[in-house]
Amino acid sequence: MKNFKREDLNFSLCGLNCALCTMKLDHYCPGCGGGAGNQSCAIARCSLYHGNVMYCFQCKEYPCDRYKGFDEFDSFITHHNRLKDMVKIQNMGIEPYHNDLKEKAEILKTLLAEYNDGRHKSFFCTAVNLLELQEIREIMGRILAQTAGDRTLKEKTADAVGVFQSVAEKKGVSFKLRRKTGKISKCNKAE
């Protein structure tokens, strides 16, 4: 979007963890306000109108009508925790939140490099996005112990996915993206 620039390309204006997004990882999207490839966005236009706030929660009108049903459906990235993550960044501060997000992104890179059989990128992105950092650290410890030795990539992937799913089930978390029924958007077709 013209004239819309942001310094923070890892956490979007509306609360998406861009650093954990398949589109950003594959270099299809530079992140919210990141320049070429950045998509037109009604929330970005709203930010410009309201003084170019860095995050929606900084706007004096937040939460506005745009947030009704905000997290009901997903696109190529989970939207489950957007409101929760905005509250989290407000409470813990921007820098500590970014430190946690950076650690999650590093763990995700490890998962994709060492435990992805080519069919689980979205699964790992969603799992790392939805679980708390401490849980992910514990999961990684379990995965490392479970996959030690001479294991094929397919076996390592199955073990890693199994550990994530086990923790998610105990917490009542689903890693399936929630699609809107009806027409399919361009973003959903590309996936």
C-alpha positions as CSV (number, residue, x, y, z in Angstrom):
1,M,0.0,0.0,0.0
2,K,1.4,3.4,-1.0
3,N,2.8,5.5,1.9
4,F,2.3,2.7,4.4
5,K,5.7,1.8,6.0
6,R,6.4,0.0,9.3
7,E,9.5,-0.7,11.2
8,D,8.1,-3.9,12.8
9,L,7.8,-6.5,10.0
10,N,7.6,-9.5,12.4
11,F,4.3,-8.5,14.2
12,S,1.6,-7.0,12.2
13,L,-0.6,-4.0,12.8
14,C,-3.6,-6.3,13.5
15,G,-1.7,-8.9,15.7
16,L,-0.4,-11.5,13.2
17,N,2.9,-13.0,14.0
18,C,4.4,-12.4,10.6
19,A,7.8,-14.0,11.7
20,L,5.9,-17.3,11.9
21,C,4.0,-17.1,8.6
22,T,4.6,-19.4,5.6
23,M,4.1,-16.5,3.2
24,K,6.9,-14.5,4.8
25,L,9.2,-17.5,5.2
26,D,8.8,-18.2,1.5
27,H,9.5,-14.5,0.7
28,Y,6.0,-14.0,-0.9
29,C,5.2,-11.2,1.6
30,P,7.6,-8.8,3.2
31,G,5.4,-8.3,6.2
32,C,2.9,-5.6,7.0
33,G,4.2,-2.3,5.6
34,G,7.4,-3.9,4.3
35,G,7.4,-2.6,0.8
36,A,7.1,-4.5,-2.5
37,G,4.8,-7.5,-2.2
38,N,2.9,-5.9,0.7
39,Q,-0.8,-6.3,0.0
40,S,-3.4,-3.6,0.2
41,C,-5.1,-3.8,3.6
42,A,-8.1,-2.0,5.1
43,I,-6.4,-2.0,8.5
44,A,-3.3,-0.3,7.0
45,R,-5.5,2.4,5.5
46,C,-7.2,2.8,8.9
47,S,-3.7,3.1,10.6
48,L,-2.8,5.9,8.1
49,Y,-6.1,7.7,8.9
50,H,-5.4,7.4,12.6
51,G,-1.9,8.8,12.6
52,N,0.0,5.8,11.4
53,V,-0.2,3.8,14.7
54,M,2.3,0.9,14.8
55,Y,-0.2,-1.5,16.3
56,C,-4.0,-1.3,16.4
57,F,-4.1,-1.4,20.2
58,Q,-2.3,2.0,20.2
59,C,-5.3,3.6,18.5
60,K,-7.6,5.6,20.7
61,E,-10.6,3.9,19.0
62,Y,-9.3,0.3,19.7
63,P,-11.1,-2.0,19.8
64,C,-13.3,-0.8,17.0
65,D,-16.0,-2.5,14.9
66,R,-13.3,-4.1,12.8
67,Y,-12.6,-6.5,15.7
68,K,-16.1,-8.0,15.7
69,G,-15.6,-11.7,14.7
70,F,-11.9,-10.8,14.1
71,D,-10.5,-14.2,15.0
72,E,-13.2,-16.5,13.7
73,F,-11.5,-17.5,10.5
74,D,-7.9,-18.0,9.4
75,S,-6.2,-17.2,6.1
76,F,-2.8,-18.8,5.3
77,I,-1.8,-18.1,8.9
78,T,-3.7,-18.7,12.1
79,H,-5.7,-15.8,13.4
80,H,-6.6,-17.6,16.7
81,N,-4.4,-15.6,19.0
82,R,-4.4,-12.1,17.4
83,L,-6.3,-10.4,20.1
84,K,-4.6,-12.4,22.8
85,D,-1.2,-11.6,21.4
86,M,-2.0,-7.9,21.2
87,V,-3.0,-8.0,24.9
88,K,0.2,-9.9,25.6
89,I,2.5,-7.4,23.8
90,Q,0.7,-4.6,25.7
91,N,1.3,-6.3,29.1
92,M,4.8,-7.5,28.6
93,G,6.1,-4.7,26.4
94,I,7.1,-4.6,22.8
95,E,10.8,-5.6,23.3
96,P,10.2,-8.7,25.5
97,Y,7.4,-9.8,23.1
98,H,9.8,-9.5,20.2
99,N,12.5,-11.5,22.0
100,D,10.0,-14.3,22.5
101,L,8.8,-14.1,18.9
102,K,12.4,-14.1,17.7
103,E,13.1,-17.3,19.8
104,K,9.9,-18.9,18.4
105,A,11.1,-18.0,14.8
106,E,14.5,-19.6,15.5
107,I,12.7,-22.8,16.8
108,L,10.5,-22.8,13.7
109,K,13.6,-22.6,11.5
110,T,15.0,-25.6,13.2
111,L,11.8,-27.5,12.9
112,L,11.6,-26.7,9.2
113,A,15.2,-27.6,8.5
114,E,15.4,-30.8,10.6
115,Y,11.9,-32.2,11.0
116,N,9.9,-31.2,8.0
117,D,9.4,-33.9,5.4
118,G,8.2,-31.3,2.9
119,R,4.5,-31.6,3.9
120,H,4.4,-30.1,7.4
121,K,5.5,-26.4,7.0
122,S,2.0,-25.0,7.7
123,F,1.6,-27.5,10.6
124,F,4.8,-26.3,12.3
125,C,4.1,-22.6,11.6
126,T,0.6,-23.0,13.2
127,A,1.9,-25.0,16.1
128,V,4.6,-22.6,17.0
129,N,2.2,-19.7,16.6
130,L,-0.5,-21.2,18.9
131,L,1.5,-22.6,21.7
132,E,3.3,-20.7,24.4
133,L,7.1,-20.4,24.2
134,Q,7.7,-22.4,27.4
135,E,5.6,-25.3,26.0
136,I,7.5,-25.1,22.7
137,R,10.8,-25.3,24.6
138,E,9.6,-28.4,26.4
139,I,8.4,-29.9,23.2
140,M,11.7,-29.4,21.5
141,G,13.5,-31.1,24.4
142,R,11.2,-34.1,24.0
143,I,11.6,-34.1,20.3
144,L,15.4,-34.0,20.6
145,A,15.4,-36.9,23.0
146,Q,12.9,-38.9,21.0
147,T,14.6,-38.4,17.6
148,A,18.2,-39.0,18.7
149,G,20.1,-41.6,16.8
150,D,19.8,-42.9,13.3
151,R,16.3,-41.9,12.2
152,T,15.0,-41.1,8.8
153,L,13.5,-37.7,8.1
154,K,10.0,-39.3,7.8
155,E,10.4,-40.8,11.2
156,K,11.7,-37.6,12.8
157,T,8.8,-35.7,11.2
158,A,6.2,-38.2,12.5
159,D,7.8,-38.0,16.0
160,A,7.9,-34.2,16.1
161,V,4.3,-33.9,14.8
162,G,3.2,-36.5,17.4
163,V,4.7,-34.6,20.3
164,F,3.1,-31.3,19.2
165,Q,-0.3,-32.9,18.7
166,S,-0.1,-34.6,22.1
167,V,0.5,-31.3,23.9
168,A,-2.1,-29.6,21.8
169,E,-4.8,-32.2,22.6
170,K,-4.1,-31.8,26.3
171,K,-4.5,-28.1,26.0
172,G,-7.6,-28.3,23.7
173,V,-5.7,-26.6,20.9
174,S,-6.4,-27.4,17.2
175,F,-3.7,-26.8,14.6
176,K,-6.2,-27.0,11.7
177,L,-6.7,-23.6,10.0
178,R,-10.4,-22.5,10.2
179,R,-11.6,-21.7,6.7
180,K,-14.6,-19.6,5.8
181,T,-17.1,-21.7,3.9
182,G,-18.2,-20.3,0.5
183,K,-15.9,-18.4,-1.8
184,I,-12.2,-19.0,-1.6
185,S,-9.9,-16.0,-1.5
186,K,-6.8,-15.6,-3.6
187,C,-4.6,-16.2,-0.5
188,N,-6.3,-19.5,0.2
189,K,-6.0,-20.7,-3.4
190,A,-2.3,-20.0,-3.4
191,E,-1.7,-22.4,-0.5
